[in-house]
């Protein structure tokens, strides 16, 4: 493809050389450069792509897209200086793959909690409705029925467009995509054509990356600011930040809520371990999902599906068939009647929601044992808050490792313990090894007790000192409970 066509819509500040040069591929990783490629120099959090321009050229790059031109330029190489190389990469990726997002209906889901559930269940619903459907989520990437492993909540823009192109090639009509604050801030979604955006909620998260909660909120808002007039913007009206998302959007403004007036309103009629009975816009539906937080998720799904053209009664029928997402309030009941729940809750708000859900369905004749940790090299300010929530809403709490990454697990747990109030000290113990912590919970549990294992959900690994070791919470607790039943 010709470079000048790949550069369409990028904010170019200067060009040295010809843009009529043919380009084989685009890359922002100097290790993957081949002869005839365009290398985009990205300023990242860990490294600066500008430091690898010389290496890229030595490997055969014929074009360099960067924010700062190198001092030593190589003859025969085209240099393009842009205002923002991350944004340029996104537009270039879209152009290179023939703007695939224009050839399907792409819906983005953003917010602190609920993104994976909403995107995954919308994929499930539209697939069950008979449509070829795509999914870009934290858990997995689906191109029709073909599954790929996911590595980020929002992949880099080249990966996004590569999968979208694959989707259009096999006739996918709808795609549902998680849109993270990192993805928005790093312009990974620039150049994509969305037909709809969904806002779930906003709570304490990623303040290790964003300088403040206000910045975190405003980054989320940017996604809605950039939606076109032909799109819909569907927001949680019960979240105080919901209306902020709609302030400057050109899209059709829509709301969903349980507590306030909204376009899509629900009432919880029954809430039990077997599911929810909801009344949505005066129509009743029984669903297999559990808890108030899932009532919000289902409302968002209902509103999005109706706005994408499905008939409301058909949407309700399809909602009744939906199965829960891996690692999202996933539970088993052992032979001796111990209920173990695995959930991805890794923010204070998400953990509180899960504990409230359990509180609403428990009888009080059982004890609730919570196993929880916090990730290393991430937002440290939420650690004591997570511990405070867990210790004040559980009968027993076991603090343990999550993904300690390059931090000392004991230090993370010490940070958490600072949030435990004096009256709750005796409820808590620390067991650094996660498997041993889950085993301890199983040993402490009596028949009819509930064990919540929070933080990792669908993840099948534990990252310690840069190495990912196999670890699956559901697999582990299932095995341990079975052993204790023998």
Order of alpha helices (4+ residues) and beta strands (2+ residues): alpha-beta-beta-beta-alpha-beta-beta-alpha-beta-alpha-beta-beta-beta-alpha-beta-alpha-beta-alpha-beta-alpha-beta-beta-beta-beta-alpha-alpha-beta-beta-alpha-beta-alpha-beta-alpha-beta-alpha-beta-beta-beta-alpha
